Amino acid sequence: MPNLVAPATIKSKACSAVRIPPEALIAEICEAADQNVKVILETNLLTDTEKSVAAEIAMDAGASFLKTCTGWNGGATVTDVRLLKEVARERVGRS
C-alpha cells in the first residue's frame, strides 16, 4: 500500500495536507502484518528544514525506517544521514 508525498508538497509548506488520520496509519496495518514501514524522503530535493519536516511527518505516521533517497535524483550524502539520525533519535527502527 504505497503512500506518496511529492517533494513539492513539502517544499510548498503545505504540511497540513500530509497529515494522516489515525485510522489510516499505514504503520498500524504493517505492524498487524509484522512488516516494517520504510519511508524514502528524496533528501537531495529538499532543504535541511524540509528534510526535518518530512522526517517528522514520517515518524508521526509510524515509520520504522527512514531512507535518504532512491538515487534517481542524485545520491545520499553523509550530511543527510547525520541530519536524519539527529532528527529521528530513538523514534524509528524496530527489530
PyMOL Python script that loads the backbone (N, CA, C, O; Angstrom):
from pymol import cmd

cmd.read_pdbstr("""\
ATOM      1  N   MET A   1       0.844  -1.173   0.000  1.00  0.00           N
ATOM      2  CA  MET A   1       0.000   0.000   0.000  1.00  0.00           C
ATOM      3  C   MET A   1       0.891   1.239   0.000  1.00  0.00           C
ATOM      4  O   MET A   1       1.127   1.816   1.062  1.00  0.00           O
ATOM      5  N   PRO A   2       1.394   1.666  -1.161  1.00  0.00           N
ATOM      6  CA  PRO A   2       2.251   2.844  -1.200  1.00  0.00           C
ATOM      7  C   PRO A   2       1.462   4.108  -0.901  1.00  0.00           C
ATOM      8  O   PRO A   2       0.293   4.236  -1.265  1.00  0.00           O
ATOM      9  N   ASN A   3       2.119   5.018  -0.241  1.00  0.00           N
ATOM     10  CA  ASN A   3       1.531   6.309   0.067  1.00  0.00           C
ATOM     11  C   ASN A   3       2.601   7.337  -0.243  1.00  0.00           C
ATOM     12  O   ASN A   3       3.603   7.418   0.467  1.00  0.00           O
ATOM     13  N   LEU A   4       2.407   8.120  -1.288  1.00  0.00           N
ATOM     14  CA  LEU A   4       3.430   9.028  -1.753  1.00  0.00           C
ATOM     15  C   LEU A   4       3.097  10.463  -1.399  1.00  0.00           C
ATOM     16  O   LEU A   4       1.953  10.902  -1.511  1.00  0.00           O
ATOM     17  N   VAL A   5       4.129  11.192  -0.964  1.00  0.00           N
ATOM     18  CA  VAL A   5       4.018  12.623  -0.752  1.00  0.00           C
ATOM     19  C   VAL A   5       5.084  13.240  -1.631  1.00  0.00           C
ATOM     20  O   VAL A   5       6.275  13.009  -1.421  1.00  0.00           O
ATOM     21  N   ALA A   6       4.677  14.009  -2.597  1.00  0.00           N
ATOM     22  CA  ALA A   6       5.628  14.621  -3.517  1.00  0.00           C
ATOM     23  C   ALA A   6       6.509  15.615  -2.778  1.00  0.00           C
ATOM     24  O   ALA A   6       6.028  16.339  -1.906  1.00  0.00           O
ATOM     25  N   PRO A   7       7.801  15.660  -3.119  1.00  0.00           N
ATOM     26  CA  PRO A   7       8.675  16.670  -2.505  1.00  0.00           C
ATOM     27  C   PRO A   7       8.115  18.079  -2.658  1.00  0.00           C
ATOM     28  O   PRO A   7       8.340  18.929  -1.797  1.00  0.00           O
ATOM     29  N   ALA A   8       7.385  18.338  -3.748  1.00  0.00           N
ATOM     30  CA  ALA A   8       6.799  19.665  -3.950  1.00  0.00           C
ATOM     31  C   ALA A   8       5.805  20.022  -2.847  1.00  0.00           C
ATOM     32  O   ALA A   8       5.655  21.196  -2.511  1.00  0.00           O
ATOM     33  N   THR A   9       5.128  19.028  -2.283  1.00  0.00           N
ATOM     34  CA  THR A   9       4.187  19.288  -1.181  1.00  0.00           C
ATOM     35  C   THR A   9       4.942  19.783   0.042  1.00  0.00           C
ATOM     36  O   THR A   9       4.519  20.737   0.694  1.00  0.00           O
ATOM     37  N   ILE A  10       6.061  19.134   0.353  1.00  0.00           N
ATOM     38  CA  ILE A  10       6.887  19.569   1.483  1.00  0.00           C
ATOM     39  C   ILE A  10       7.453  20.956   1.197  1.00  0.00           C
ATOM     40  O   ILE A  10       7.438  21.824   2.070  1.00  0.00           O
ATOM     41  N   LYS A  11       7.953  21.171  -0.027  1.00  0.00           N
ATOM     42  CA  LYS A  11       8.541  22.453  -0.389  1.00  0.00           C
ATOM     43  C   LYS A  11       7.522  23.588  -0.330  1.00  0.00           C
ATOM     44  O   LYS A  11       7.887  24.726  -0.035  1.00  0.00           O
ATOM     45  N   SER A  12       6.254  23.296  -0.606  1.00  0.00           N
ATOM     46  CA  SER A  12       5.223  24.330  -0.586  1.00  0.00           C
ATOM     47  C   SER A  12       4.764  24.656   0.830  1.00  0.00           C
ATOM     48  O   SER A  12       3.938  25.545   1.039  1.00  0.00           O
ATOM     49  N   LYS A  13       5.307  23.930   1.793  1.00  0.00           N
ATOM     50  CA  LYS A  13       4.950  24.110   3.207  1.00  0.00           C
ATOM     51  C   LYS A  13       3.479  23.777   3.464  1.00  0.00           C
ATOM     52  O   LYS A  13       2.881  24.274   4.418  1.00  0.00           O
ATOM     53  N   ALA A  14       2.902  22.932   2.607  1.00  0.00           N
ATOM     54  CA  ALA A  14       1.514  22.505   2.755  1.00  0.00           C
ATOM     55  C   ALA A  14       1.465  21.228   3.587  1.00  0.00           C
ATOM     56  O   ALA A  14       0.792  20.263   3.225  1.00  0.00           O
ATOM     57  N   CYS A  15       2.183  21.234   4.702  1.00  0.00           N
ATOM     58  CA  CYS A  15       2.315  20.023   5.501  1.00  0.00           C
ATOM     59  C   CYS A  15       0.991  19.545   6.076  1.00  0.00           C
ATOM     60  O   CYS A  15       0.827  18.355   6.346  1.00  0.00           O
ATOM     61  N   SER A  16       0.058  20.444   6.263  1.00  0.00           N
ATOM     62  CA  SER A  16      -1.241  20.006   6.790  1.00  0.00           C
ATOM     63  C   SER A  16      -1.922  19.060   5.806  1.00  0.00           C
ATOM     64  O   SER A  16      -2.755  18.245   6.201  1.00  0.00           O
ATOM     65  N   ALA A  17      -1.571  19.168   4.526  1.00  0.00           N
ATOM     66  CA  ALA A  17      -2.140  18.277   3.521  1.00  0.00           C
ATOM     67  C   ALA A  17      -1.570  16.869   3.631  1.00  0.00           C
ATOM     68  O   ALA A  17      -2.084  15.939   3.009  1.00  0.00           O
ATOM     69  N   VAL A  18      -0.514  16.708   4.418  1.00  0.00           N
ATOM     70  CA  VAL A  18       0.170  15.429   4.519  1.00  0.00           C
ATOM     71  C   VAL A  18      -0.260  14.665   5.766  1.00  0.00           C
ATOM     72  O   VAL A  18       0.039  13.477   5.888  1.00  0.00           O
ATOM     73  N   ARG A  19      -0.931  15.298   6.664  1.00  0.00           N
ATOM     74  CA  ARG A  19      -1.335  14.637   7.905  1.00  0.00           C
ATOM     75  C   ARG A  19      -2.183  13.416   7.598  1.00  0.00           C
ATOM     76  O   ARG A  19      -3.092  13.468   6.770  1.00  0.00           O
ATOM     77  N   ILE A  20      -1.879  12.329   8.268  1.00  0.00           N
ATOM     78  CA  ILE A  20      -2.579  11.069   8.043  1.00  0.00           C
ATOM     79  C   ILE A  20      -3.491  10.809   9.233  1.00  0.00           C
ATOM     80  O   ILE A  20      -3.016  10.778  10.369  1.00  0.00           O
ATOM     81  N   PRO A  21      -4.783  10.623   9.005  1.00  0.00           N
ATOM     82  CA  PRO A  21      -5.683  10.361  10.128  1.00  0.00           C
ATOM     83  C   PRO A  21      -5.315   9.048  10.821  1.00  0.00           C
ATOM     84  O   PRO A  21      -4.892   8.101  10.157  1.00  0.00           O
ATOM     85  N   PRO A  22      -5.469   8.980  12.136  1.00  0.00           N
ATOM     86  CA  PRO A  22      -5.063   7.786  12.887  1.00  0.00           C
ATOM     87  C   PRO A  22      -5.626   6.481  12.344  1.00  0.00           C
ATOM     88  O   PRO A  22      -4.936   5.462  12.356  1.00  0.00           O
ATOM     89  N   GLU A  23      -6.857   6.495  11.873  1.00  0.00           N
ATOM     90  CA  GLU A  23      -7.447   5.248  11.406  1.00  0.00           C
ATOM     91  C   GLU A  23      -6.834   4.769  10.090  1.00  0.00           C
ATOM     92  O   GLU A  23      -7.056   3.628   9.684  1.00  0.00           O
ATOM     93  N   ALA A  24      -6.076   5.618   9.430  1.00  0.00           N
ATOM     94  CA  ALA A  24      -5.492   5.243   8.146  1.00  0.00           C
ATOM     95  C   ALA A  24      -3.977   5.042   8.235  1.00  0.00           C
ATOM     96  O   ALA A  24      -3.308   4.948   7.206  1.00  0.00           O
ATOM     97  N   LEU A  25      -3.441   4.975   9.429  1.00  0.00           N
ATOM     98  CA  LEU A  25      -1.993   4.857   9.551  1.00  0.00           C
ATOM     99  C   LEU A  25      -1.479   3.569   8.916  1.00  0.00           C
ATOM    100  O   LEU A  25      -1.870   2.464   9.291  1.00  0.00           O
ATOM    101  N   ILE A  26      -0.622   3.742   7.979  1.00  0.00           N
ATOM    102  CA  ILE A  26      -0.012   2.603   7.300  1.00  0.00           C
ATOM    103  C   ILE A  26       0.750   1.753   8.298  1.00  0.00           C
ATOM    104  O   ILE A  26       0.766   0.527   8.194  1.00  0.00           O
ATOM    105  N   ALA A  27       1.378   2.401   9.261  1.00  0.00           N
ATOM    106  CA  ALA A  27       2.173   1.672  10.249  1.00  0.00           C
ATOM    107  C   ALA A  27       1.334   0.660  11.010  1.00  0.00           C
ATOM    108  O   ALA A  27       1.814  -0.430  11.319  1.00  0.00           O
ATOM    109  N   GLU A  28       0.101   0.998  11.315  1.00  0.00           N
ATOM    110  CA  GLU A  28      -0.766   0.061  12.042  1.00  0.00           C
ATOM    111  C   GLU A  28      -1.047  -1.177  11.197  1.00  0.00           C
ATOM    112  O   GLU A  28      -1.054  -2.297  11.710  1.00  0.00           O
ATOM    113  N   ILE A  29      -1.277  -0.975   9.915  1.00  0.00           N
ATOM    114  CA  ILE A  29      -1.541  -2.091   9.017  1.00  0.00           C
ATOM    115  C   ILE A  29      -0.309  -2.975   8.912  1.00  0.00           C
ATOM    116  O   ILE A  29      -0.401  -4.200   8.988  1.00  0.00           O
ATOM    117  N   CYS A  30       0.838  -2.346   8.739  1.00  0.00           N
ATOM    118  CA  CYS A  30       2.081  -3.110   8.598  1.00  0.00           C
ATOM    119  C   CYS A  30       2.447  -3.825   9.886  1.00  0.00           C
ATOM    120  O   CYS A  30       2.935  -4.955   9.853  1.00  0.00           O
ATOM    121  N   GLU A  31       2.216  -3.180  11.015  1.00  0.00           N
ATOM    122  CA  GLU A  31       2.513  -3.820  12.293  1.00  0.00           C
ATOM    123  C   GLU A  31       1.646  -5.061  12.481  1.00  0.00           C
ATOM    124  O   GLU A  31       2.126  -6.091  12.955  1.00  0.00           O
ATOM    125  N   ALA A  32       0.387  -4.962  12.116  1.00  0.00           N
ATOM    126  CA  ALA A  32      -0.512  -6.112  12.230  1.00  0.00           C
ATOM    127  C   ALA A  32      -0.047  -7.264  11.347  1.00  0.00           C
ATOM    128  O   ALA A  32      -0.282  -8.430  11.665  1.00  0.00           O
ATOM    129  N   ALA A  33       0.610  -6.938  10.243  1.00  0.00           N
ATOM    130  CA  ALA A  33       1.125  -7.958   9.330  1.00  0.00           C
ATOM    131  C   ALA A  33       2.590  -8.280   9.621  1.00  0.00           C
ATOM    132  O   ALA A  33       3.230  -9.000   8.855  1.00  0.00           O
ATOM    133  N   ASP A  34       3.118  -7.757  10.713  1.00  0.00           N
ATOM    134  CA  ASP A  34       4.519  -7.942  11.108  1.00  0.00           C
ATOM    135  C   ASP A  34       5.487  -7.490  10.010  1.00  0.00           C
ATOM    136  O   ASP A  34       6.476  -8.160   9.715  1.00  0.00           O
ATOM    137  N   GLN A  35       5.173  -6.337   9.416  1.00  0.00           N
ATOM    138  CA  GLN A  35       6.012  -5.739   8.375  1.00  0.00           C
ATOM    139  C   GLN A  35       6.486  -4.368   8.842  1.00  0.00           C
ATOM    140  O   GLN A  35       5.814  -3.712   9.638  1.00  0.00           O
ATOM    141  N   ASN A  36       7.637  -3.941   8.348  1.00  0.00           N
ATOM    142  CA  ASN A  36       8.173  -2.623   8.665  1.00  0.00           C
ATOM    143  C   ASN A  36       7.715  -1.595   7.639  1.00  0.00           C
ATOM    144  O   ASN A  36       7.366  -1.936   6.509  1.00  0.00           O
ATOM    145  N   VAL A  37       7.724  -0.334   8.052  1.00  0.00           N
ATOM    146  CA  VAL A  37       7.395   0.772   7.161  1.00  0.00           C
ATOM    147  C   VAL A  37       8.681   1.545   6.895  1.00  0.00           C
ATOM    148  O   VAL A  37       9.270   2.120   7.810  1.00  0.00           O
ATOM    149  N   LYS A  38       9.113   1.555   5.628  1.00  0.00           N
ATOM    150  CA  LYS A  38      10.294   2.312   5.238  1.00  0.00           C
ATOM    151  C   LYS A  38       9.818   3.538   4.468  1.00  0.00           C
ATOM    152  O   LYS A  38       9.017   3.423   3.540  1.00  0.00           O
ATOM    153  N   VAL A  39      10.307   4.698   4.853  1.00  0.00           N
ATOM    154  CA  VAL A  39       9.931   5.939   4.185  1.00  0.00           C
ATOM    155  C   VAL A  39      11.162   6.497   3.480  1.00  0.00           C
ATOM    156  O   VAL A  39      12.210   6.692   4.096  1.00  0.00           O
ATOM    157  N   ILE A  40      11.023   6.750   2.185  1.00  0.00           N
ATOM    158  CA  ILE A  40      12.099   7.338   1.384  1.00  0.00           C
ATOM    159  C   ILE A  40      11.796   8.821   1.229  1.00  0.00           C
ATOM    160  O   ILE A  40      10.736   9.194   0.726  1.00  0.00           O
ATOM    161  N   LEU A  41      12.732   9.672   1.664  1.00  0.00           N
ATOM    162  CA  LEU A  41      12.476  11.107   1.740  1.00  0.00           C
ATOM    163  C   LEU A  41      12.942  11.913   0.526  1.00  0.00           C
ATOM    164  O   LEU A  41      12.564  13.078   0.407  1.00  0.00           O
ATOM    165  N   GLU A  42      13.736  11.354  -0.371  1.00  0.00           N
ATOM    166  CA  GLU A  42      14.316  12.106  -1.501  1.00  0.00           C
ATOM    167  C   GLU A  42      14.983  13.381  -0.988  1.00  0.00           C
ATOM    168  O   GLU A  42      14.672  14.485  -1.435  1.00  0.00           O
ATOM    169  N   THR A  43      15.898  13.208  -0.050  1.00  0.00           N
ATOM    170  CA  THR A  43      16.563  14.329   0.613  1.00  0.00           C
ATOM    171  C   THR A  43      17.315  15.245  -0.340  1.00  0.00           C
ATOM    172  O   THR A  43      17.479  16.432  -0.055  1.00  0.00           O
ATOM    173  N   ASN A  44      17.769  14.719  -1.455  1.00  0.00           N
ATOM    174  CA  ASN A  44      18.508  15.540  -2.404  1.00  0.00           C
ATOM    175  C   ASN A  44      17.643  16.603  -3.072  1.00  0.00           C
ATOM    176  O   ASN A  44      18.176  17.493  -3.735  1.00  0.00           O
ATOM    177  N   LEU A  45      16.330  16.532  -2.915  1.00  0.00           N
ATOM    178  CA  LEU A  45      15.427  17.535  -3.486  1.00  0.00           C
ATOM    179  C   LEU A  45      14.923  18.531  -2.436  1.00  0.00           C
ATOM    180  O   LEU A  45      14.183  19.457  -2.768  1.00  0.00           O
ATOM    181  N   LEU A  46      15.317  18.347  -1.182  1.00  0.00           N
ATOM    182  CA  LEU A  46      14.780  19.161  -0.083  1.00  0.00           C
ATOM    183  C   LEU A  46      15.874  19.944   0.634  1.00  0.00           C
ATOM    184  O   LEU A  46      17.037  19.543   0.637  1.00  0.00           O
ATOM    185  N   THR A  47      15.489  21.067   1.242  1.00  0.00           N
ATOM    186  CA  THR A  47      16.411  21.801   2.107  1.00  0.00           C
ATOM    187  C   THR A  47      16.517  21.057   3.435  1.00  0.00           C
ATOM    188  O   THR A  47      15.747  20.131   3.689  1.00  0.00           O
ATOM    189  N   ASP A  48      17.453  21.450   4.270  1.00  0.00           N
ATOM    190  CA  ASP A  48      17.588  20.799   5.576  1.00  0.00           C
ATOM    191  C   ASP A  48      16.317  20.941   6.413  1.00  0.00           C
ATOM    192  O   ASP A  48      15.910  19.997   7.089  1.00  0.00           O
ATOM    193  N   THR A  49      15.696  22.109   6.370  1.00  0.00           N
ATOM    194  CA  THR A  49      14.453  22.311   7.117  1.00  0.00           C
ATOM    195  C   THR A  49      13.359  21.399   6.583  1.00  0.00           C
ATOM    196  O   THR A  49      12.624  20.789   7.360  1.00  0.00           O
ATOM    197  N   GLU A  50      13.246  21.301   5.272  1.00  0.00           N
ATOM    198  CA  GLU A  50      12.241  20.432   4.656  1.00  0.00           C
ATOM    199  C   GLU A  50      12.504  18.963   4.965  1.00  0.00           C
ATOM    200  O   GLU A  50      11.564  18.191   5.152  1.00  0.00           O
ATOM    201  N   LYS A  51      13.769  18.575   5.019  1.00  0.00           N
ATOM    202  CA  LYS A  51      14.128  17.197   5.381  1.00  0.00           C
ATOM    203  C   LYS A  51      13.655  16.893   6.798  1.00  0.00           C
ATOM    204  O   LYS A  51      13.107  15.823   7.063  1.00  0.00           O
ATOM    205  N   SER A  52      13.872  17.841   7.706  1.00  0.00           N
ATOM    206  CA  SER A  52      13.442  17.652   9.093  1.00  0.00           C
ATOM    207  C   SER A  52      11.930  17.535   9.193  1.00  0.00           C
ATOM    208  O   SER A  52      11.416  16.685   9.920  1.00  0.00           O
ATOM    209  N   VAL A  53      11.210  18.393   8.459  1.00  0.00           N
ATOM    210  CA  VAL A  53       9.744  18.355   8.463  1.00  0.00           C
ATOM    211  C   VAL A  53       9.257  17.024   7.891  1.00  0.00           C
ATOM    212  O   VAL A  53       8.370  16.388   8.461  1.00  0.00           O
ATOM    213  N   ALA A  54       9.834  16.604   6.770  1.00  0.00           N
ATOM    214  CA  ALA A  54       9.431  15.341   6.146  1.00  0.00           C
ATOM    215  C   ALA A  54       9.701  14.164   7.082  1.00  0.00           C
ATOM    216  O   ALA A  54       8.886  13.247   7.178  1.00  0.00           O
ATOM    217  N   ALA A  55      10.829  14.188   7.763  1.00  0.00           N
ATOM    218  CA  ALA A  55      11.163  13.114   8.706  1.00  0.00           C
ATOM    219  C   ALA A  55      10.171  13.088   9.868  1.00  0.00           C
ATOM    220  O   ALA A  55       9.739  12.014  10.288  1.00  0.00           O
ATOM    221  N   GLU A  56       9.810  14.245  10.384  1.00  0.00           N
ATOM    222  CA  GLU A  56       8.839  14.319  11.484  1.00  0.00           C
ATOM    223  C   GLU A  56       7.486  13.755  11.052  1.00  0.00           C
ATOM    224  O   GLU A  56       6.851  13.013  11.800  1.00  0.00           O
ATOM    225  N   ILE A  57       7.048  14.111   9.840  1.00  0.00           N
ATOM    226  CA  ILE A  57       5.777  13.601   9.326  1.00  0.00           C
ATOM    227  C   ILE A  57       5.837  12.078   9.214  1.00  0.00           C
ATOM    228  O   ILE A  57       4.902  11.382   9.610  1.00  0.00           O
ATOM    229  N   ALA A  58       6.942  11.569   8.674  1.00  0.00           N
ATOM    230  CA  ALA A  58       7.103  10.117   8.519  1.00  0.00           C
ATOM    231  C   ALA A  58       7.078   9.415   9.871  1.00  0.00           C
ATOM    232  O   ALA A  58       6.435   8.377  10.026  1.00  0.00           O
ATOM    233  N   MET A  59       7.778   9.981  10.842  1.00  0.00           N
ATOM    234  CA  MET A  59       7.814   9.365  12.168  1.00  0.00           C
ATOM    235  C   MET A  59       6.458   9.439  12.850  1.00  0.00           C
ATOM    236  O   MET A  59       6.051   8.495  13.526  1.00  0.00           O
ATOM    237  N   ASP A  60       5.756  10.555  12.678  1.00  0.00           N
ATOM    238  CA  ASP A  60       4.404  10.671  13.246  1.00  0.00           C
ATOM    239  C   ASP A  60       3.460   9.626  12.661  1.00  0.00           C
ATOM    240  O   ASP A  60       2.523   9.181  13.323  1.00  0.00           O
ATOM    241  N   ALA A  61       3.721   9.238  11.400  1.00  0.00           N
ATOM    242  CA  ALA A  61       2.886   8.232  10.741  1.00  0.00           C
ATOM    243  C   ALA A  61       3.309   6.813  11.103  1.00  0.00           C
ATOM    244  O   ALA A  61       2.666   5.847  10.692  1.00  0.00           O
ATOM    245  N   GLY A  62       4.390   6.685  11.871  1.00  0.00           N
ATOM    246  CA  GLY A  62       4.807   5.370  12.350  1.00  0.00           C
ATOM    247  C   GLY A  62       5.898   4.688  11.554  1.00  0.00           C
ATOM    248  O   GLY A  62       5.989   3.460  11.565  1.00  0.00           O
ATOM    249  N   ALA A  63       6.736   5.459  10.858  1.00  0.00           N
ATOM    250  CA  ALA A  63       7.818   4.867  10.076  1.00  0.00           C
ATOM    251  C   ALA A  63       8.739   4.034  10.953  1.00  0.00           C
ATOM    252  O   ALA A  63       9.075   4.428  12.070  1.00  0.00           O
ATOM    253  N   SER A  64       9.144   2.880  10.439  1.00  0.00           N
ATOM    254  CA  SER A  64      10.130   2.039  11.111  1.00  0.00           C
ATOM    255  C   SER A  64      11.544   2.439  10.710  1.00  0.00           C
ATOM    256  O   SER A  64      12.482   2.336  11.500  1.00  0.00           O
ATOM    257  N   PHE A  65      11.679   2.896   9.471  1.00  0.00           N
ATOM    258  CA  PHE A  65      12.979   3.275   8.926  1.00  0.00           C
ATOM    259  C   PHE A  65      12.835   4.513   8.063  1.00  0.00           C
ATOM    260  O   PHE A  65      11.803   4.718   7.425  1.00  0.00           O
ATOM    261  N   LEU A  66      13.881   5.346   8.045  1.00  0.00           N
ATOM    262  CA  LEU A  66      13.947   6.479   7.138  1.00  0.00           C
ATOM    263  C   LEU A  66      15.076   6.209   6.151  1.00  0.00           C
ATOM    264  O   LEU A  66      16.169   5.802   6.543  1.00  0.00           O
ATOM    265  N   LYS A  67      14.806   6.435   4.880  1.00  0.00           N
ATOM    266  CA  LYS A  67      15.819   6.280   3.847  1.00  0.00           C
ATOM    267  C   LYS A  67      15.999   7.636   3.183  1.00  0.00           C
ATOM    268  O   LYS A  67      15.026   8.357   2.961  1.00  0.00           O
ATOM    269  N   THR A  68      17.239   7.984   2.868  1.00  0.00           N
ATOM    270  CA  THR A  68      17.518   9.304   2.310  1.00  0.00           C
ATOM    271  C   THR A  68      16.902   9.504   0.934  1.00  0.00           C
ATOM    272  O   THR A  68      16.193  10.486   0.715  1.00  0.00           O
ATOM    273  N   CYS A  69      17.162   8.583  -0.005  1.00  0.00           N
ATOM    274  CA  CYS A  69      16.677   8.793  -1.370  1.00  0.00           C
ATOM    275  C   CYS A  69      16.706   7.497  -2.171  1.00  0.00           C
ATOM    276  O   CYS A  69      17.290   6.496  -1.754  1.00  0.00           O
ATOM    277  N   THR A  70      16.062   7.545  -3.325  1.00  0.00           N
ATOM    278  CA  THR A  70      16.041   6.392  -4.220  1.00  0.00           C
ATOM    279  C   THR A  70      17.275   6.336  -5.098  1.00  0.00           C
ATOM    280  O   THR A  70      17.641   5.271  -5.596  1.00  0.00           O
ATOM    281  N   GLY A  71      17.918   7.481  -5.291  1.00  0.00           N
ATOM    282  CA  GLY A  71      19.068   7.563  -6.177  1.00  0.00           C
ATOM    283  C   GLY A  71      18.723   8.068  -7.560  1.00  0.00           C
ATOM    284  O   GLY A  71      19.617   8.338  -8.362  1.00  0.00           O
ATOM    285  N   TRP A  72      17.437   8.201  -7.853  1.00  0.00           N
ATOM    286  CA  TRP A  72      17.023   8.675  -9.174  1.00  0.00           C
ATOM    287  C   TRP A  72      17.359  10.139  -9.403  1.00  0.00           C
ATOM    288  O   TRP A  72      17.598  10.545 -10.540  1.00  0.00           O
ATOM    289  N   ASN A  73      17.381  10.934  -8.351  1.00  0.00           N
ATOM    290  CA  ASN A  73      17.643  12.377  -8.482  1.00  0.00           C
ATOM    291  C   ASN A  73      18.963  12.773  -7.844  1.00  0.00           C
ATOM    292  O   ASN A  73      19.136  13.927  -7.452  1.00  0.00           O
ATOM    293  N   GLY A  74      19.884  11.849  -7.735  1.00  0.00           N
ATOM    294  CA  GLY A  74      21.159  12.091  -7.071  1.00  0.00           C
ATOM    295  C   GLY A  74      21.273  11.176  -5.872  1.00  0.00           C
ATOM    296  O   GLY A  74      20.302  10.534  -5.471  1.00  0.00           O
ATOM    297  N   GLY A  75      22.443  11.122  -5.313  1.00  0.00           N
ATOM    298  CA  GLY A  75      22.676  10.197  -4.216  1.00  0.00           C
ATOM    299  C   GLY A  75      22.600  10.829  -2.843  1.00  0.00           C
ATOM    300  O   GLY A  75      22.503  12.048  -2.696  1.00  0.00           O
ATOM    301  N   ALA A  76      22.646   9.969  -1.849  1.00  0.00           N
ATOM    302  CA  ALA A  76      22.623  10.402  -0.456  1.00  0.00           C
ATOM    303  C   ALA A  76      23.958  11.022  -0.078  1.00  0.00           C
ATOM    304  O   ALA A  76      24.988  10.728  -0.684  1.00  0.00           O
ATOM    305  N   THR A  77      23.926  11.874   0.917  1.00  0.00           N
ATOM    306  CA  THR A  77      25.163  12.457   1.439  1.00  0.00           C
ATOM    307  C   THR A  77      25.308  12.080   2.910  1.00  0.00           C
ATOM    308  O   THR A  77      24.329  11.775   3.591  1.00  0.00           O
ATOM    309  N   VAL A  78      26.528  12.107   3.373  1.00  0.00           N
ATOM    310  CA  VAL A  78      26.790  11.836   4.784  1.00  0.00           C
ATOM    311  C   VAL A  78      26.082  12.879   5.647  1.00  0.00           C
ATOM    312  O   VAL A  78      25.595  12.566   6.733  1.00  0.00           O
ATOM    313  N   THR A  79      26.029  14.098   5.168  1.00  0.00           N
ATOM    314  CA  THR A  79      25.350  15.176   5.900  1.00  0.00           C
ATOM    315  C   THR A  79      23.868  14.858   6.078  1.00  0.00           C
ATOM    316  O   THR A  79      23.308  15.088   7.150  1.00  0.00           O
ATOM    317  N   ASP A  80      23.228  14.327   5.026  1.00  0.00           N
ATOM    318  CA  ASP A  80      21.807  13.963   5.120  1.00  0.00           C
ATOM    319  C   ASP A  80      21.600  12.841   6.131  1.00  0.00           C
ATOM    320  O   ASP A  80      20.657  12.881   6.921  1.00  0.00           O
ATOM    321  N   VAL A  81      22.473  11.849   6.108  1.00  0.00           N
ATOM    322  CA  VAL A  81      22.364  10.733   7.055  1.00  0.00           C
ATOM    323  C   VAL A  81      22.497  11.244   8.486  1.00  0.00           C
ATOM    324  O   VAL A  81      21.741  10.837   9.368  1.00  0.00           O
ATOM    325  N   ARG A  82      23.449  12.125   8.713  1.00  0.00           N
ATOM    326  CA  ARG A  82      23.625  12.698  10.063  1.00  0.00           C
ATOM    327  C   ARG A  82      22.400  13.495  10.492  1.00  0.00           C
ATOM    328  O   ARG A  82      21.973  13.404  11.643  1.00  0.00           O
ATOM    329  N   LEU A  83      21.832  14.278   9.575  1.00  0.00           N
ATOM    330  CA  LEU A  83      20.649  15.079   9.900  1.00  0.00           C
ATOM    331  C   LEU A  83      19.479  14.173  10.276  1.00  0.00           C
ATOM    332  O   LEU A  83      18.815  14.404  11.286  1.00  0.00           O
ATOM    333  N   LEU A  84      19.225  13.148   9.472  1.00  0.00           N
ATOM    334  CA  LEU A  84      18.114  12.244   9.770  1.00  0.00           C
ATOM    335  C   LEU A  84      18.343  11.497  11.082  1.00  0.00           C
ATOM    336  O   LEU A  84      17.402  11.266  11.841  1.00  0.00           O
ATOM    337  N   LYS A  85      19.572  11.126  11.343  1.00  0.00           N
ATOM    338  CA  LYS A  85      19.883  10.451  12.606  1.00  0.00           C
ATOM    339  C   LYS A  85      19.573  11.369  13.782  1.00  0.00           C
ATOM    340  O   LYS A  85      19.012  10.930  14.786  1.00  0.00           O
ATOM    341  N   GLU A  86      19.935  12.630  13.659  1.00  0.00           N
ATOM    342  CA  GLU A  86      19.678  13.595  14.735  1.00  0.00           C
ATOM    343  C   GLU A  86      18.178  13.831  14.915  1.00  0.00           C
ATOM    344  O   GLU A  86      17.685  13.851  16.043  1.00  0.00           O
ATOM    345  N   VAL A  87      17.463  14.005  13.827  1.00  0.00           N
ATOM    346  CA  VAL A  87      16.021  14.260  13.898  1.00  0.00           C
ATOM    347  C   VAL A  87      15.283  13.035  14.430  1.00  0.00           C
ATOM    348  O   VAL A  87      14.377  13.157  15.254  1.00  0.00           O
ATOM    349  N   ALA A  88      15.675  11.863  13.957  1.00  0.00           N
ATOM    350  CA  ALA A  88      14.960  10.638  14.324  1.00  0.00           C
ATOM    351  C   ALA A  88      15.251  10.169  15.743  1.00  0.00           C
ATOM    352  O   ALA A  88      14.390   9.573  16.390  1.00  0.00           O
ATOM    353  N   ARG A  89      16.448  10.430  16.225  1.00  0.00           N
ATOM    354  CA  ARG A  89      16.872   9.961  17.543  1.00  0.00           C
ATOM    355  C   ARG A  89      16.428   8.521  17.764  1.00  0.00           C
ATOM    356  O   ARG A  89      16.849   7.632  17.023  1.00  0.00           O
ATOM    357  N   GLU A  90      15.616   8.277  18.733  1.00  0.00           N
ATOM    358  CA  GLU A  90      15.173   6.906  19.043  1.00  0.00           C
ATOM    359  C   GLU A  90      13.760   6.608  18.528  1.00  0.00           C
ATOM    360  O   GLU A  90      13.135   5.639  18.958  1.00  0.00           O
ATOM    361  N   ARG A  91      13.261   7.434  17.612  1.00  0.00           N
ATOM    362  CA  ARG A  91      11.865   7.302  17.186  1.00  0.00           C
ATOM    363  C   ARG A  91      11.625   6.289  16.081  1.00  0.00           C
ATOM    364  O   ARG A  91      10.481   5.889  15.865  1.00  0.00           O
ATOM    365  N   VAL A  92      12.668   5.857  15.369  1.00  0.00           N
ATOM    366  CA  VAL A  92      12.460   4.895  14.298  1.00  0.00           C
ATOM    367  C   VAL A  92      13.337   3.680  14.510  1.00  0.00           C
ATOM    368  O   VAL A  92      14.287   3.702  15.293  1.00  0.00           O
ATOM    369  N   GLY A  93      13.002   2.630  13.803  1.00  0.00           N
ATOM    370  CA  GLY A  93      13.758   1.380  13.892  1.00  0.00           C
ATOM    371  C   GLY A  93      13.127   0.449  14.893  1.00  0.00           C
ATOM    372  O   GLY A  93      12.962   0.789  16.065  1.00  0.00           O
ATOM    373  N   ARG A  94      12.781  -0.709  14.429  1.00  0.00           N
ATOM    374  CA  ARG A  94      12.259  -1.728  15.327  1.00  0.00           C
ATOM    375  C   ARG A  94      12.833  -3.050  14.898  1.00  0.00           C
ATOM    376  O   ARG A  94      13.150  -3.256  13.727  1.00  0.00           O
ATOM    377  N   SER A  95      12.964  -3.934  15.839  1.00  0.00           N
ATOM    378  CA  SER A  95      13.573  -5.218  15.489  1.00  0.00           C
ATOM    379  C   SER A  95      12.532  -6.235  15.108  1.00  0.00           C
ATOM    380  O   SER A  95      12.871  -7.374  14.784  1.00  0.00           O
TER     381      SER A  95
END
""", "prot")
cmd.dss("prot")
cmd.show_as("cartoon", "prot")
cmd.util.cbc("prot")
cmd.orient("prot")
